[in-house]
Amino acid sequence: MVELPPLRAVVGTWGPPEGAAATCALVFGILLLGASLTARGRVVLERAVLDSSRRAFLWGACGLAAALSLGYVAFYLRGGPRIIDATTYLLEARGLAAGSFRFPAGFPSASTRGRFLLYDEAGGALGGIFPPGYPLLLSLGVRAGAPMVVGPLLAAALVAATRALGVAAATELGVPAPRRERIGRAAALFSVTSACARYHTADTMSHGASALYVACGLVALLGWRQRPSRAAAACAGLALGALVATRPVSALPLGVVVTATLVLARRGDVTPRARLAALAVAAVAVLPGLALLLAWQRELTGSLGGSPQLLYYARSDGPSGCFRYGFGRGVGCLFEHGDFVRHNLAAGYGPLAVLGTTARRLKMHLADAANLELLFPLVLAPLFTERRRPVARLLGASLGLQVLAYAPFYFDGNYPGGGARFFADTLPVEHALLALTVSSAWLRPGAPAVSAAARAAPWLVLAVSLVAFSVHARFDHDALADREGGAPFYVPDLASRQGLDHAHERTRALVFVDTDHGFALGHIPTQSPASADARSGGPVVLRRRDDDHDWLAFVARGRPESWVYRHEGGSPRLSPWAPTPPVGALRFEAEADWPPLAQDGGYALPSWMAGAASGDRVLTLTPTAHEGRPRRATMVLALPAPSAGAFTLAPRVLAAPGVTGHVRAAGAEWAFAGQGRLVDLPAKRVDLPSGESHLVVEADGGDVALDRVLLAPIGAP
């Protein structure tokens, strides 16, 4: 018997509206529906929206989109970035606002190292792993003191660009000027009412900016088709370059479409030489964005062609090569996406897995354009009804190539509120196509007077979209609002209310946080790595490790006033707290040093061992199987010393019977055989310089877990 999926998995969640946003959407949807069904109502709508001056419409539509995105920040995000990617983008933007792709890690580095941050041991610096295009844009908001306003401003620009794309597409179809303006305005209104577009222009994610660049590039390209000029080619190239610096994979479809159009467009009045000149102009215009991307890659990896993301996952996850853009076995990272990989990629990332991942994205994306899956066929309709027209092929290629571009990446990237985010970059294309569908009666130059039903179509779709959000799509956005405690993991205003941003004091307060999200939201990259210098204002935010990394960080920064920030959903707490001075030996938990400085032949991941390990977790080194047998694996950790001198070092390890391992540090070496339980290895003398040295762990034949190390100065009581 074939087991059918639950009904909710097929049709989604439906229910009455709850909350102000859903209720307002329902009320406005019903009012719009009623107005669209009466002749008088349609006349009022058309005069107010479609027949108003272009300036008045753009001010109204763009302002409404910006206001709704600001409302999304307050109502759904509850004041700040929520997912880890968004918090890392904000941290990168702060670094760029300070003038660098990287920022000092400080001592010990475990107090700042963590998820989505690439550590340069030689330079003692950290950098975020996401491309610099969007963080550079976001840094303007950081400099202005209002980073969360950048998204709403993008929302306004995206509405204007979507209108321009709708007008350009209608122009290509030969629609008369008054009617093509109406089509553009319909596309803009669909952009305003898309809840997915509201999210991506509220949270500090890069997809809103990417969608803007896609729209601008296509508008310039369609403009070149209408009137070939080097200016239009340059604009298309600039948009493509900005997209390269923001989301390189999303730039592939636009790059193909731009190149194909400039080279292959059927225009008898454009000579081959003129085509090559336009292509050269576009290529030159791409260079600023490409240069930004290459400079960032060189700064973080030491190589122009190096990928910070690939290097980060090579050090922090496994199996080796798990994050690669491609197919086969070994694709899929077990720490970052472990549940997804175990459930969907048990046999590797082969044809069936590719189809499954793509299908999940497409299903999630059905409601992104208009808040309702049943409206998505209206997006695709012009691709069939106008299939012989170049503009339909161009827009269709943009959508299809976006799907193909992300097919080699194993993780679907979906989440409630964000939708199928890898396809969100094409939302302006979909809104333009949707506008062409609902305005189909206007698409022919000699079309007769538009019927009442045709005049009502745009308003009906807008009304259905609003109602669908209130009773259907809003559940995903409610889930986003309530996830992970229902609030950002760090709220700077709480520190301000406690008076922790006194710039007149000699040192700044320390705030220890328990999460990677909280660190990324609170850390200020401009701070001195060695001290809590008060001149840059605000507290120094560090990771709390619950071991003596915290004590070393406290001492290195001058033992200032210190606090601990506890994320407790909608009621975060900031309490006075100071690390406890060590008695005798310094205790360093191994999992606090994840990601390791390096790993080879396998991968090191934190794992739970409640009730047995000293911090309830261990750092497990897993050798990668070779020809059916685990081979030898190595991980390199940071071993901090508060000062140069002689110490004793005592590791605690765990390995199964039959597994052997080694620990090495500063000339000392421990060899051990697995006993199936935690074993305290004997203390040995090590001579360490001040700062951080290497602690090397090897595993041969199976997993080896390091629980903690004890570092005691020789002569200490």
N, C-alpha and C positions, 0 to 999 in steps of 0.2 A: 504494500500500500504506500502510495506517495503521500508524505506528510506535507500538508499545506501550511504556509506561513500564517501566523495570527492575522486576523482582519486588520488590526491596528497597524501592523507592519506594511500593509498594502495601501490602506486609505489614509493613514495618519490619525492624529488625535483631533477630535472635534468636541466642542462644548461651548457653553455660554461665555460671553466675555467677562473677564475679571480684571480689575484695575482701570485706572484712568485712560491709559493709552488705548486699550482694546475697546473700552466703552465709547471713547470719542471717535474711533475709527468706525464703529458700528453706526453711530448717530449720523456722521457725515456720509457714510455709505448709503444709508437709507434715504437721507435727504437728496443726495445726488441721483439715486435711482428714481425717486419720485419726480425730480425735475426733468430727468432725461426722457421720461415717458409722456410728457405733455409738451405741446407745441410752444406754449408760453415759456415753460421752463427751459427748453432748449434755446430759445431766442435769448433769454437772459444769460445763460451760460456762454453762448457764443459771443455775445457782445462783450461780456466781462472778461472772457479768457482768450478766445480765438481772434476776436476782431479788435482787441486793444492794441495800442502801439507796441512795437517790439521791445522798446525800453521798459515800458510798464510791465509787460509780461515777464521779461527776464528778471527785473527787480522782484516781482512777486513770487515767481516760481523758484528762483535761486534763493531768495530770502526764506521761503517756506522750507526748502530742503535743508538749509543750514540750521534753521530753528528746530526742525524735527530731529536732526542729528545731534544737536545740543541736548534736546530732550531725551534722546536715547542714552547719552552719556549719563544724565542724571537718573533716569527712571530704570534703565536696564543694567548699565555698567555700574551704576551707583557711585559715580564720581571718578573712576579711573580705569586703567587697563586691567583686564581680567586674566586672559590666558598667558602662558609663559612666553610665547612668541611676542605678544604685544608688549609685555614688560621689558623684554630684551631690546626691542626696537627703541623704546624710550630711553633705556640706558645708553645705547649707542648714540642716540641723538644728543644726550647730555655730553658724551665724550666729544662729539663733533662740534658742539657749541663751545667747548673748551679748546678746540683747535686740533684735535687728533683723532685718529681711528682707534687708538688704544689709550688705556689709562693705567696708572701705577697699581700694582697688586698689593704692595705693602708687605709687612712681616707680621705674622706668618702668612704665606700665600693661601693657606687653607681657609683663612678668614674671608677671602674674597673669591676664590676659585669656585666654580660650580657649573651648573647646567647652562648650555648654549654660550659658554665663554671659552675662548681659546687662549691658553696661557703660553707666553714666551718666557721661558725660564731665563735665558741669557739677558733679556732686557727687563725682567721683572714686571712685565706688563700684560694686561688682559685686553681682549677685543671681542665684541659680539660677532657671531657667525653669519648674520644676515646681511645681504648686499647693501651698499651704502646709499643708494639713491633715495629711498624713503627716509632713512634716518637724517640725511642731509636736509631734506625738506622739513622734517619734524624739528630739527635743531633751530629753525627760525622761530618756531613757537616756544622752544625752551628759552631762547635768548629774550623773547618778549615776556617771559614769565607765564605763558598760557599755552602749553603744548596741546591740551585737549581741544583747543579752538582750531587747530590745523585741519582735523577731519571735517568739521562742519564747513570750513572754507573750501575744502576739496569737494564737498557735496554740492555747494553752489556752482563751482566750476564744472563739475560733472554734468549737472543739469543743463548748463549752457552748451557744453560740448555735445550732449545727446541731442539737443534741439538742432544744433548745426549739422549733426550726422543725419538726422531725419530729413532736413531740408536738402542736404546734398544728395541723399538717396533718391528723394522725390524728383530732384532736378535731373538726375541721370535717367529717370523713367519718363521724362518729358512732361511732368505735371506743371500746369500754369503756376505762375508766381504766387497768387493769393492762396491757392490750394496747397502748394508745397509748404508754405509757412504754417498752415494749420496742421499738416502732418508732422512738421518739426515740433510744434507745440504739444501735440499729443504724445510724441516720444518723450519730451521733457516731463510731462505730467506723470507718465508711467515710471520714470526715474524717481520722481518725488515720492510716489506711493509704494515703491518697492522696499519692503522691510529689510531685505538682505542688503540693499544699497545703503540703507540707513545705518546698519551695523558697521559696514566696511568704511563708512565715513564718520564713524564715532570712535571706535576702538583704534588704538595705535597699530594697526595692521597695514600692510603695503598694498592691499588689493584695490582700495579706493583710488590711490594714485595711479596704479597700473591701468585701471579702467579708464581713467582720464587720458592717459597717454595713448591707449588703444583708440579711443574716440578721436582724439586730435590727429593721430596719424592717419586714420581712415578719412577724416574730413579733408585733410590736405591732399590725400591721394585722389579722392573723388574730384577735388578742385582741380588737380592736375589733369585729370581726364577731360574735364570740361574746357579748361583753358591752360594748356601746358605752359609752365613757367619754371624757372629755376627757384623762385621763391617758394612755390608750392612743394617742389621736390625737397628743398631745404627744410621746410616745416615738417614734412613726413620723416626726414632723417633725424631731426632733433627729437621728435616724439619717440622714434625707435631707439635712439641713444639713451633717452631718459628711461625707457622701459628696460633696456639692457642693464643699466645700473641699478634698477629696482627689482626686477624679477627676470633673470636671464632666460629661463625656460619660456616664459610668456612672450619674450621678444622673438622667439623663433617663428611663430605663426605670422606675426606682423612683418618680420623681415622677409619671409617668403612672399607674402602678398605684395609688399612694396616693390620688391625686386621684379616679380612676375609682371606687375602692372606697368612699371616703367619700361620694361624690355619688350613685353608682348602685346601691350594694348593696341588694338586695331584702330589706328588713326592715320589716314593717308597724309595729313598735313604735318606729321612729325617724322622727320628724317632719322635714319639710324644714328647719325652723328648727334642729333639733338637728344635722342634717347640715352645715348652713352653719356652725354654731358649731364643730363638730369640724374642718371644713376650715380655719376661721380659726385655731383653736388650732394645728393642724399647720403652717400658714403662718408663724405667729409663731415657732414652735419652729425653723423652718428658718433664721431670721434670723441667729443667731450664726455658723453656718457660712458663710452667704452674706456676712456682714459681714467675716469673716476673708479670704475670697477677694477681695472688692472692695478691702479695705485693702491687700492684697499687690499687686494689680494697679495701684492708684494709686501705691504706693511705687516700683514698678519701671518703670512707663510714664508716670506723670503723669496718668493718666486712670482713673476708676473702671471704665470698660468696656474699657480697653485690655488686650490679651492679650500677656503677656511672651513666649510662645512665637512668636506671629505676628511680633512686633517683632524677636525674635532672628533668625528665619529670613529676615526681610526684609533684615537687615543682613549675614547670614553665608552665604546660600545663594542658589540660583537655579534656574529663572527666577523672576521676580517673582510673588509669590502662590503659590509652589510648595507651601506647607504648608497651604493653605486646606482647610477642612472642606467638601468639595463635589466637584463633578464637572467634566469638560471637559478641554480641552487646557491644558498648562502646569502641571498638577497633578503633583507629585513632585519632590522636591529632589535635585539632582544631586550634591551633595557628601555629604550625610548618608546618602542611600539610592541612590547612583548606579547601582550594579549592578542593584538591584531595579527601578529606574525604567526603565533601558535594556532590561531583559529582559521586563518585564511591562506597561509603560505607553508603548510606542513610539507608539501612536495616541491617547494621552491616557487619562484615567480615565473611560471610557465604560461602557456597560452590560456588555460582555463583561469588561472589566477589573474591574468591581465584583464580578461573579459569580466571577471567578478568585480575587480577594483573599479574598472571603468563603468560597469553597470551601477554600482553603488553611488558613484559620483553623479551619474546621469539622473538616477532616481532622486537623489537629494536636490539636484539642481532644478528639477521640474517646477518647483514653487518659488525659485529665487527671483524670477523676473516680475511676476505678478501676484505672488502670495498664494497661488492656487495651481496645483498640478494640471487641472483640466484646461487651464488657459494656455498652457505651453504649446499645444498644436497651432494656436494662432501665431506664435512666434515663427514657426517653421513654414507656415502657409505660403508666404511670398517666394520662398526658395523653390517652390514647385510651380506656383501660378506664373511667376516671372522668370522661370528657369533659363529661358533663352536670352535674358537680358544680362549684360556684363555685371551690372551692379549686384544682381542677385547672386551671381557666381562669386563675386568678390566677398560679399558679406557672408555667404555660406561657407566659403573657404576659411574665413576668419574663425568661424565657429568650429568647423570640422578639424582644422589644424590645431586648435587649442586642445581638443580632446586627444588628438594623436600625440601632441607634444608632451602631455603628462602621462601617457600610457606607459612609458618605460619606468616611471616612478611607482614603487610598490604601495605606498601608503595613500589611502584615499583622501586624507586631509579634511574629511567632513566633521562638522560639529554643529550642535544646535545654535541657531542664530546666525552663524557664519555660512551656513549652507554648504554647497560644494565649492569651497573657496578657491580651488584651482581653476574653476570656470567663471568665477565672479568677475574676472577681468574683461569678459565679453558682455557684461550686462548692457552697456550702451548700444551694442550691436543688436541685442535682442529687443531692447525697447524701441529701436528704430524699426525693426522688422514688425513688431507688434503694431506700431503706429501705421505702417503700410497696410497691414491686414485690415484693421478696423476702418481704414480710410480707402478701402479698395475701390469704392465707387468714384473716387477722385483721381485715379491713377492714369486715366486716358485724357490726352489733351482735348478731345472732342466729346468728353462725357457729358450727358445731359444733366439737367438739374438734379441734385442729390435728393433722394427720397427721404421721407421722415425717418424710416428705419436706419438708413445709412447715417443720417445726421446724429441719431441717438447712439450709434455703436460705440464711439470712443467713451462717451459718458457711462454707458452701461458697463463696459469693461472696467473702467475706473471704479465704479460703484461696487461691482462684484469683487474687485481686488481689495477694497477697503473692508468690506464685510467678511471676506475670506480671512483677512488678517485677524479680525476680531474674534472669530469662532474657530479658527484652524491654525494659521501660521503662528499666532501669538504664543502657542504652547512651547514652540522651540525657543522663542525669545525669553519666555518665562524661565525655561530650564537654564538658559545662559545666565539670567539674573540670579538664580538661586544656587548655581554651582559653586562648589568649594567655599561654602560658608556664606555666600550671598553678598560679598563685598570684596573690594581690592585687598590684597594681602598686606599692604602698607598704606596708611593714610597720613601724609605729612602734616596735615592740620592738627592731628593729635599731639605730635611733638611740639608744634607751635603753641598749642594750648597749655602744655606743660612748661613753657618758657625755655625750651631747649635750643632755641636759635638765637641766643644772645651773642651778637657779634662783638660786643665790647669785652668779653671775657678772654683770658689768655688762651684757653683751650676749649675746644668744642666737646660737647657731651658725646658719649658713645651710646648707640642703640643697637642691641643684638636682636636679630630676627631669626626665625626658625625655617624659613622657606626661601627657595631660589627666587620666587616671584617677589617676595618682600624685599630681598636684597636689591633686585633690579629696579624696583620702584623707589627705593629710598637712598641708594648709594649715589654720592655726588662725585663724579670722576675728577673734579678739579682739586680735590683735597690732597694735601701732602701725604706721601706714603709713610712717612716716619712719625708724624705727629698729628694730633687733632688741632691743626691750625685754625684759629677762630676767624681769620680774615675772610674766608669764603662763606661763612654763615651756615647755620643749620647743623644738626648733629651728624656725626660720622656713623653710617649704618654698615654693620658687619654681620657676617653669618655667625650664629651661635652654634658651636660644635659640641657643647657639653663635655669638653675635656680641657686639657691645658693649652690647646690652641687659643682658647678664649683668654686665659691668663696672660700668655705672651702678647696677644694683641692689645690687651689692656695696659700692660707695662710699656710696650713699645710706643704707645700714644700718650704717655705721661700720666697714667692713672687718673684720667678725668672722671667727672661724674658719669655714671653709666646706668643704663636702663635695659629692660628686656621688653620687646614688643610681642604680644601674644595675639595671634589672629583668631578671633572667636566669632566668626560670622559677622553679623551686623553690630556686634559690641566688642570691638578690639580694645585691648587693655595695654597700657604702658606703665610698667611698674619699676621702681628703683631696684637695681640688681647689680652686683659686682661679682666677677669670677672669684672663686675661692683660691687663696694661695696654696700652691702644692706643698705637701709635706714629704720631704725626701725626694721622691722621683716624680718627674713629669709624665703624665699619662696621655698618650696620643692614640685616639681611636683610628683604626685603619680606614674605616668608611668615610671619615672626615676628610680624607685626602683624595677622594674621588672627585673628578677624573684623575687618574694617575698621570704622572709626567710623561710616561711612555709605556707601551705594551707591545709585546711581540710574540707570535706563535699562539696567541689566544686572546682572551679578553678578561678584564677585571670589572666586576659589578658588585654593588652593595647587595647583601641578602640578609633576610631576617633570621635571627637565632634567639628568639625570645627566651629569657630565663637562664640562658647559658653564657652567652657572650656578655662582655662587660657593659656594652651599650645596647644590648639586644640585637646588634647587627654586626656583621663581619664583612670584609672585602674579599670576595671569592675570585680567585684566578682560575679560569677554565681553559685548558689547552684545546686547540682546535684539532679535531680528529683528522688523521691523515692515513689513508688506506685502511680505515676501520679501527685505527688505534690512536688514542690521544698522544700527541707529541709534546715536546717540551715547550713551556710558555714562560714568559718573563714579564714582570711589571716593575716599574720604577716609581717610587713614592718619594715625597719630600720629607726629610728628617730635620726639623728646626732645632737649633741650639741657641739659647739666649745669649751666650758668650762663648768665646773660644776656650777650650780646656779639655780635660780628661773626664770621661763619663763612663758609666756602665749602661749597657743596653740589653734589655731582656724582651724578646718577642714572645707572643702567645699565638700558636698556630693550630690548625685543624686540617687533617687529611684522612682519607679512608685507608684501610689496610691495603697494602700493595702499591700505594702512591708514595713517591719520595719527593723531597723538596729541599731548597736551600734558601737561606736568608743571608745577605751580605750588606755590610755597612762599614765604611772607613777602615777597611782592611780586616775586619772581623768577619767570621763566617760560621754559620750554623747549618749543619746537615741533619735531616730528620727523616724518619719513616712514619707513615701514617698509622695512627692507632684508633681512629674512629671517634676521637674525642679531643677536646681542647687540651693542648699541652703547653706548659710554660717552659720555654727553652732557657738554659742557664744564662745568667748575666755575664757579659764579656765587656772588656775595656775597649772603648773607642775614643780616638782623639779627633775632635770636631772643631772646625772653624766657626766663628760667629756667623749666624745666618742659616741657610739651608743646605744640607748635603743630601746624598742619595741613599735610599734604602731599597735594595733590590730583592725581590722575591721570585723564586723559580718553582715551577711545578712540573713534575715528570710522571706521566702515566695517569693523570686524573686531576681533579680539583684540589687546590690548596687554598685555605682561607686564612687570612691574617686578621686576628681579633684586635690586638692593640700592641703597642710597644711601651716599655717603661724606660725612661732616660733619667738617670740619677747622676749628679755631679759627684765625682770621687771625693770623699771627705765630708759629704753632706750627712747630717744626722739621720 
